[in-house]
Amino acid sequence: MSPAARLPTGERRRWIALAVLCLGQLMMVLDATIVNVALPAIQRELHFTQQNLTWVMNGYLITFGGFLLLAGRLGDLVGRKKVFLAGLVLFTVASMLCGVAGDQTMLIVARLLQGIGGAAPSTCRAPSPGAWASPPSSTGYPARRPARTACRTGVTPR
């Protein structure tokens, strides 16, 4: 019998949720790295001036930062899962638009949409990955001892 088959359904769902959360965050971090590496090619192929090229990075950062609070509040009102998934879909669609952008305007607009799509998943995470993956304790809160131990070990000698 495989290890996954031995897990109870609720615990398996928590681990799947954690994996989706991590993959979503990886997409956003990887995107920033890829764009930085691709800036010279973007400038050459789409004939960007240096001033307009800054909008490729700054447009994303401005909308990402601007929509963090709004996305967090929206997550409180309609649910974190819905906002997380909607943001992930918007980010993915905007990434595809960036890939097919034929001119400067389309690329900059797609990067603005990516910033909005990236803000939603960033605010709708659980307080800690342990809250998604660890079983609740008798008080209803996730077990905190492993996290405290890990932090204490990294900061203080035993």
C-alpha positions in Angstrom: 0.0 0.0 0.0 1.4 3.4 -0.9 2.1 6.0 1.8 -0.5 8.4 0.2 -3.2 5.7 0.4 -2.6 5.4 4.2 -3.3 9.1 4.9 -6.8 10.1 6.0 -8.7 12.1 3.4 -8.6 15.4 5.5 -4.8 15.1 5.9 -4.2 14.4 2.2 -6.3 17.5 1.3 -4.1 19.6 3.6 -0.9 18.4 1.9 -2.4 19.0 -1.5 -3.4 22.6 -0.4 0.1 23.2 0.8 1.6 21.9 -2.5 -0.7 24.2 -4.5 0.2 27.2 -2.2 3.9 26.5 -2.7 3.6 26.1 -6.5 1.6 29.3 -6.8 4.3 31.2 -4.8 7.0 29.6 -6.8 5.4 30.9 -10.1 5.5 34.5 -8.8 9.1 34.4 -7.6 10.2 32.6 -10.8 8.4 35.2 -12.9 10.4 38.1 -11.4 13.7 36.3 -12.0 12.8 35.4 -15.6 11.8 38.9 -16.4 15.0 40.4 -15.1 17.1 37.9 -17.2 15.0 38.6 -20.3 15.0 42.4 -20.1 17.8 42.9 -22.7 16.0 40.6 -25.2 12.7 42.3 -24.5 14.3 45.7 -25.1 15.9 44.5 -28.4 12.8 42.6 -29.8 10.1 45.1 -28.9 12.2 48.2 -29.4 11.8 49.5 -25.8 13.6 52.7 -24.8 15.3 52.5 -21.4 12.6 54.7 -19.9 9.8 52.5 -21.1 11.6 49.3 -20.1 11.4 50.3 -16.5 7.6 50.0 -16.7 8.0 46.3 -17.4 9.3 45.8 -13.9 7.8 48.8 -12.1 4.4 48.3 -13.5 4.2 44.8 -11.9 5.6 46.1 -8.6 3.3 49.1 -8.4 0.1 47.0 -9.0 1.3 44.2 -6.8 1.9 46.5 -3.8 -1.2 48.6 -4.5 -3.5 45.6 -4.5 -2.1 43.7 -1.5 -4.5 45.3 1.0 -7.5 45.2 -1.3 -6.9 41.5 -2.1 -6.5 40.7 1.6 -9.7 42.4 2.5 -11.5 40.7 -0.4 -10.1 37.4 0.9 -11.7 38.2 4.3 -15.0 39.0 2.7 -15.5 36.2 0.1 -13.0 33.6 1.2 -9.3 33.1 0.9 -9.6 30.1 -1.4 -11.7 31.9 -4.0 -9.4 34.9 -4.0 -6.3 32.7 -4.1 -7.6 30.8 -7.1 -8.9 33.8 -8.9 -5.5 35.5 -8.5 -3.7 32.5 -9.7 -5.9 32.3 -12.8 -5.4 36.0 -13.5 -1.7 35.7 -13.0 -1.5 32.7 -15.4 -3.6 34.4 -18.1 -1.6 37.6 -17.8 1.6 35.6 -18.1 0.3 34.1 -21.3 -0.5 37.6 -22.6 3.1 38.6 -21.8 4.4 35.7 -23.8 2.4 36.7 -26.9 2.8 40.5 -26.5 3.7 42.0 -29.9 4.2 45.5 -28.8 5.2 47.6 -25.8 1.7 48.6 -24.7 0.4 45.0 -24.6 3.4 43.8 -22.5 3.1 46.7 -20.0 -0.7 46.1 -19.6 -0.1 42.4 -19.2 2.5 43.1 -16.5 0.1 45.4 -14.7 -2.5 42.5 -14.7 0.2 40.1 -13.5 0.8 42.4 -10.5 -2.9 42.3 -9.6 -3.0 38.5 -10.1 0.1 38.1 -8.0 -1.2 40.2 -5.1 -4.2 38.0 -4.5 -2.4 34.7 -3.8 0.2 36.5 -1.7 -2.4 37.8 0.7 -4.6 34.7 0.9 -2.1 32.3 2.5 -2.7 30.8 5.8 -0.7 32.4 8.7 1.9 29.6 8.3 2.4 26.6 6.1 2.0 24.5 9.2 -1.6 25.7 9.5 -2.3 24.0 6.1 -0.4 20.8 6.7 -0.5 19.9 10.4 -3.6 18.5 12.0 -5.4 20.8 14.4 -4.8 20.4 18.1 -7.4 19.9 20.8 -8.0 23.7 20.9 -8.7 23.9 17.2 -5.5 25.7 16.4 -2.6 24.0 14.5 0.1 22.6 16.6 2.7 25.3 17.2 5.4 23.5 19.0 7.4 22.4 15.9 7.4 26.0 14.6 8.5 27.4 18.0 11.2 24.8 18.3 12.5 25.5 14.8 12.6 29.3 15.5 14.2 28.9 18.9 16.8 26.5 17.5 17.8 29.0 14.8 18.0 32.0 17.2 19.3 30.7 20.5 21.8 28.1 21.7 20.4 25.1 23.6 
